[in-house]
């Protein structure tokens, strides 16, 4: 028999975003704050990322240490973190059904925070043909196999992708004793810091094959190789017994979609304003479910940022849907993707083509709100210092790149 309970704030997902939101809310006295996590341990992706670089620059931590820090902060603040519990569906505007070790239950909250994260597309979703051998991973599967379960992998690995997560996958494969025979990307160059790409290529001897696609997996029982095609049409076979598909993240938006939370076509995550309010009153969304995929630190900051808006909602504040925020090509998406005059969270953007010293133009109904040159690093970001100029009753706000910023 399903039991029903009422709480103040329900957070779905115990990754960096969800835990940070729960910690801030519990500290601020938001009432009963509860976090549901379907995995057996809280902490999200960092718990199986053995490399460093998490946390603050003065006190960097490994992924597991950072996951423990966030979990401990939430529980010490008074939030209840429940693992092994899966949120299944909605039975009301702010009511969800869940199932865990004690069976099914129904939870009604005054506010719901969706922090369900993102996932990498596996080989099947990328439509890579061939046999179905052992030795095919995504980054998350590889890291869990190596760092959580101490499983053995193969001896020769190919990494598909050339962004930060791809290089982390290469490091994991090497830590497991495999030689990385190549990194393969369809892009013309790596999407990571130049120093990192150079270190992998020169000091670690990992070839980077740009403009190259994996077209087939070979082998029966165990992977024996992959067929690749270069941009000029040449094909070759790379002998290997392990392949890791990296990047190509998609939001884990199933719960949002089932709840009728409108999604943004560009990001494929929930549409939100700068306070991380969705278009469904009382429902917020934070972290990688909004824009896959940023750093754990970015997700945690969003969780902390959203807590302020959650508190305001609990105190009786009105729910504002904001004005749509849209981008013009070659920009692909922007998040948050709605805007109100009081927004203060910076915006994250992605483009479909490489940009050269881009200048972003922000306009509404033909009126210029902001114009700024931005530095290109791993992220393309836009300050929120212009939002007070937005007319809440006006048309969509547009972000564009003038001619000359894109090749």
C-alpha positions in Angstrom: 0.0 0.0 0.0 1.4 3.4 -0.9 2.1 5.8 1.9 1.7 9.5 1.6 3.7 12.2 3.3 3.9 16.0 3.2 7.2 17.9 3.3 8.4 21.4 2.5 11.0 20.9 -0.2 11.7 17.8 -2.3 15.0 17.6 -4.2 15.2 14.9 -6.9 18.9 14.0 -7.4 21.8 14.0 -5.0 24.5 15.3 -7.3 26.4 18.6 -6.7 23.4 20.7 -7.7 20.8 18.9 -5.6 23.0 18.6 -2.5 24.1 22.3 -2.7 20.4 23.4 -2.9 19.4 21.2 0.0 22.3 22.4 2.1 21.4 26.0 1.6 17.7 25.5 2.1 18.1 23.5 5.3 20.6 26.1 6.6 18.1 28.9 5.9 15.3 27.1 7.8 13.2 26.1 4.8 11.6 23.3 6.9 11.7 19.7 6.0 14.1 19.3 3.1 14.4 15.9 1.6 16.7 14.6 -1.2 15.9 11.5 -3.2 18.8 9.6 -5.0 18.3 6.5 -7.0 21.9 5.4 -6.6 23.1 3.7 -3.5 25.4 6.6 -2.7 24.9 10.3 -2.9 27.3 12.7 -4.6 26.5 12.2 -8.3 29.2 11.9 -11.0 32.1 13.1 -8.8 32.0 10.1 -6.6 33.5 8.0 -9.4 35.9 10.6 -10.7 39.2 9.8 -9.0 41.0 12.7 -10.5 41.5 16.1 -8.7 40.3 19.5 -9.6 37.0 19.6 -7.7 36.1 22.2 -5.2 37.9 25.5 -4.8 41.4 26.4 -6.1 42.8 27.0 -2.6 41.5 23.5 -1.6 41.2 21.2 -4.6 39.8 17.8 -4.0 39.3 14.5 -5.8 35.8 13.7 -7.1 35.0 11.3 -4.2 36.2 13.7 -1.6 34.1 16.5 -3.1 31.0 14.2 -3.3 31.5 13.4 0.4 32.0 17.1 1.3 28.7 18.0 -0.4 26.8 15.1 1.1 28.1 15.9 4.6 27.2 19.6 4.2 23.6 18.7 3.3 23.1 16.3 6.1 24.8 18.5 8.7 22.5 21.3 7.7 19.5 19.1 8.5 18.5 17.9 5.0 17.4 14.2 4.8 19.3 12.4 2.0 17.7 9.1 1.0 19.6 6.8 -1.3 18.3 3.9 -3.3 15.0 5.8 -3.8 13.7 6.5 -7.3 11.1 9.2 -8.2 8.8 7.6 -10.7 6.0 10.0 -11.7 3.7 12.8 -10.7 0.3 12.4 -9.2 -0.3 16.1 -8.7 1.2 19.6 -9.3 3.8 19.1 -6.5 3.2 15.4 -5.7 5.5 12.6 -6.8 5.4 8.8 -6.4 8.7 7.1 -5.5 9.9 3.6 -4.7 12.7 2.5 -2.4 13.7 -0.2 0.0 10.5 0.3 2.0 8.2 0.1 -1.0 6.2 2.7 -2.9 5.3 6.1 -1.4 3.7 9.4 -2.3 5.4 12.7 -1.4 3.8 16.1 -1.6 6.0 19.1 -1.2 5.5 22.9 -1.2 8.4 23.1 -3.7 10.2 20.6 -6.0 13.8 20.9 -7.2 14.7 18.8 -10.2 18.4 18.0 -10.1 18.3 14.8 -12.2 21.5 15.5 -14.1 22.5 14.3 -17.6 23.8 11.2 -19.3 26.1 10.4 -22.2 24.6 8.9 -25.3 25.7 5.2 -25.5 26.8 3.5 -28.7 23.2 2.5 -29.5 21.9 6.0 -29.4 24.8 7.2 -31.7 23.7 4.6 -34.3 27.2 3.1 -34.6 26.8 -0.2 -36.5 28.6 -3.5 -36.0 28.6 -6.4 -33.6 27.8 -6.3 -29.9 31.1 -7.2 -28.3 32.2 -6.8 -24.7 34.5 -3.7 -24.1 32.1 -0.9 -25.1 31.7 1.9 -22.5 30.6 5.4 -21.9 32.8 7.6 -19.6 30.5 7.1 -16.7 30.4 3.3 -17.2 34.2 3.2 -17.5 34.8 5.3 -14.3 32.3 3.2 -12.3 33.9 0.0 -13.5 37.4 1.1 -12.7 37.0 3.3 -9.6 33.9 2.0 -7.9 34.0 -1.7 -8.7 37.7 -2.3 -9.4 36.9 -4.2 -12.6 39.5 -5.0 -15.2 39.1 -3.5 -18.7 41.0 -4.2 -21.9 44.6 -3.4 -22.8 44.1 -1.2 -25.9 41.5 1.6 -25.8 40.1 4.1 -28.3 38.4 7.2 -26.9 35.7 8.8 -29.0 35.6 12.5 -28.4 38.2 15.3 -27.6 36.7 17.4 -24.9 37.4 17.6 -21.2 35.4 14.5 -20.4 37.2 12.6 -23.1 40.6 13.3 -21.6 39.3 12.3 -18.2 38.2 9.0 -19.8 41.7 8.5 -21.3 43.2 9.1 -17.9 40.9 6.5 -16.4 41.7 3.9 -19.1 45.4 4.5 -18.5 44.9 4.2 -14.7 43.3 0.8 -15.4 46.4 -0.3 -17.3 45.2 0.2 -20.9 47.1 1.9 -23.6 45.1 4.6 -25.3 45.8 4.0 -29.0 43.9 7.0 -30.3 41.4 9.7 -29.5 38.9 10.2 -32.4 36.7 13.2 -33.0 34.7 14.5 -35.9 35.7 18.1 -35.0 38.6 19.9 -36.6 40.4 20.3 -33.2 40.2 19.3 -29.6 37.7 21.1 -27.3 39.8 21.3 -24.2 42.6 23.6 -22.9 45.5 23.6 -25.4 47.9 22.6 -22.7 45.9 19.5 -21.8 45.6 18.4 -25.5 49.3 19.0 -26.0 50.2 17.0 -22.8 48.2 14.0 -24.0 49.6 14.1 -27.5 53.3 14.8 -26.7 54.0 13.5 -23.2 51.6 10.6 -23.1 51.8 9.7 -26.8 48.1 9.6 -27.5 47.3 10.4 -31.2 44.4 12.8 -31.8 42.6 12.0 -35.0 40.5 15.0 -36.0 37.8 15.0 -38.7 37.4 11.3 -38.1 34.3 9.1 -37.4 33.9 5.7 -36.0 31.8 3.8 -38.5 31.8 0.2 -37.2 32.6 -1.9 -34.2 34.4 -5.2 -35.0 34.8 -8.5 -33.1 32.7 -11.3 -31.6 32.7 -11.9 -27.9 35.3 -9.2 -27.3 35.9 -6.0 -29.3 38.8 -6.5 -31.7 38.9 -3.2 -33.4 37.0 -0.2 -34.8 36.6 0.9 -38.4 37.2 4.7 -38.9 36.6 7.1 -41.7 38.6 10.3 -42.2 37.0 13.4 -43.7 38.7 12.8 -47.0 37.0 9.4 -47.3 39.9 7.2 -46.3 39.1 4.3 -44.0 41.2 2.3 -41.6 40.9 -0.2 -38.8 42.2 0.5 -35.3 42.9 -2.7 -33.4 41.6 -2.3 -29.9 39.7 -4.3 -27.2 38.0 -1.3 -25.5 36.2 1.8 -26.8 34.8 4.6 -24.7 32.1 6.9 -26.1 32.5 10.3 -24.4 30.5 13.6 -24.4 27.3 14.0 -26.4 25.4 14.5 -23.1 21.6 14.7 -23.0 19.6 15.9 -20.0 18.0 13.3 -17.9 14.7 15.0 -18.4 12.3 12.1 -18.2 10.7 13.2 -14.9 10.4 16.8 -16.0 8.7 15.6 -19.3 6.3 13.3 -17.5 5.3 16.2 -15.2 4.5 18.4 -18.2 7.4 20.8 -17.5 8.0 22.6 -20.8 11.4 21.8 -22.3 13.8 24.1 -24.2 14.4 22.7 -27.7 18.0 23.8 -27.8 19.2 22.3 -24.5 16.4 19.7 -24.3 16.3 20.4 -20.6 13.5 22.3 -18.7 13.0 25.9 -19.7 14.0 28.2 -16.8 14.6 31.8 -15.9 17.5 33.3 -14.1 16.1 32.2 -10.8 15.9 28.6 -12.2 12.1 28.6 -12.0 10.5 26.3 -14.6 7.2 27.1 -16.3 5.4 25.0 -13.7 4.8 26.9 -10.5 6.6 25.5 -7.5 9.0 23.4 -9.7 12.7 24.5 -10.1 15.5 22.8 -12.1 19.2 23.0 -11.5 22.5 21.6 -12.7 23.2 19.5 -15.8 19.5 18.7 -16.5 19.5 22.3 -17.8 22.6 22.4 -20.0 24.6 19.2 -20.3 27.2 19.3 -19.2 29.1 21.8 -17.1 31.5 21.3 -14.2 30.4 20.1 -10.8 31.3 23.5 -9.4 28.9 25.2 -11.8 26.1 22.8 -10.9 26.7 23.4 -7.1 26.6 27.1 -7.6 23.3 26.8 -9.5 21.9 24.7 -6.6 22.9 27.4 -4.1 21.5 30.1 -6.4 18.1 28.4 -6.8 17.7 28.1 -3.0 17.0 31.8 -2.8 14.1 31.6 -5.2 12.8 28.5 -3.5 12.7 30.3 -0.2 10.9 33.2 -1.8 8.3 30.9 -3.2 7.8 29.2 0.2 7.3 32.7 1.6 4.5 33.5 -0.9 6.3 35.2 -3.8 4.6 35.4 -7.1 5.6 33.0 -9.9 7.1 34.7 -12.9 7.5 32.9 -16.2 9.8 35.6 -17.6 10.4 36.6 -21.3 11.7 34.0 -23.7 15.5 34.3 -24.4 16.4 33.0 -27.8 19.6 32.8 -29.9 20.4 33.2 -33.6 22.8 30.9 -35.5 25.6 30.1 -35.2 24.6 30.1 -31.5 22.9 26.8 -30.7 21.4 27.4 -27.2 21.5 29.5 -24.1 20.7 28.6 -20.5 18.8 29.9 -18.6 16.5 30.5 -21.5 14.0 32.9 -20.1 14.7 36.2 -18.4 13.2 38.6 -15.9 14.5 42.1 -15.0 15.8 40.7 -11.6 17.9 37.8 -12.9 21.5 37.7 -11.8 22.8 34.3 -12.8 25.2 34.3 -15.7 24.2 32.6 -19.0 25.9 29.6 -20.6 25.9 29.4 -24.4 26.9 26.9 -27.1 27.6 27.5 -30.8 27.3 25.1 -33.8 30.5 26.4 -35.3 33.9 27.8 -34.0 33.7 31.5 -33.2 36.6 34.0 -33.5 36.6 36.7 -30.9 32.8 36.9 -30.8 30.8 39.9 -29.8 27.4 39.1 -28.3 24.5 41.4 -29.1 21.5 41.3 -26.8 18.3 43.0 -28.2 14.6 43.1 -27.5 12.1 44.5 -30.0 14.9 46.1 -31.9 16.3 47.8 -28.8 19.9 47.0 -27.8 20.2 45.8 -24.2 23.8 44.8 -24.1 26.8 44.3 -26.3 30.1 42.7 -25.2 33.1 40.8 -26.5 33.5 37.5 -24.7 36.6 35.4 -24.1 36.5 31.9 -25.5 37.6 29.2 -23.2 35.8 25.9 -22.6 32.7 27.9 -21.9 30.9 30.7 -23.7 29.2 32.8 -21.1 27.2 36.0 -20.9 26.9 38.3 -17.9 23.4 39.1 -16.5 24.2 42.8 -15.8 21.8 43.9 -18.6 18.7 42.1 -17.4 17.3 45.2 -15.6 16.7 46.7 -19.0 14.4 43.9 -20.1 10.7 44.9 -20.7 8.7 42.1 -19.0 5.8 42.8 -21.3 7.9 43.0 -24.4 8.8 40.4 -27.0 11.5 37.7 -26.8 15.1 38.8 -26.0 17.5 37.8 -28.7 21.2 37.0 -28.5 23.2 37.1 -31.7 26.7 37.1 -33.0 27.4 39.7 -35.8 29.1 38.8 -39.0 32.9 38.4 -38.6 32.7 36.5 -35.3 32.1 33.2 -37.0 34.1 31.6 -39.9 
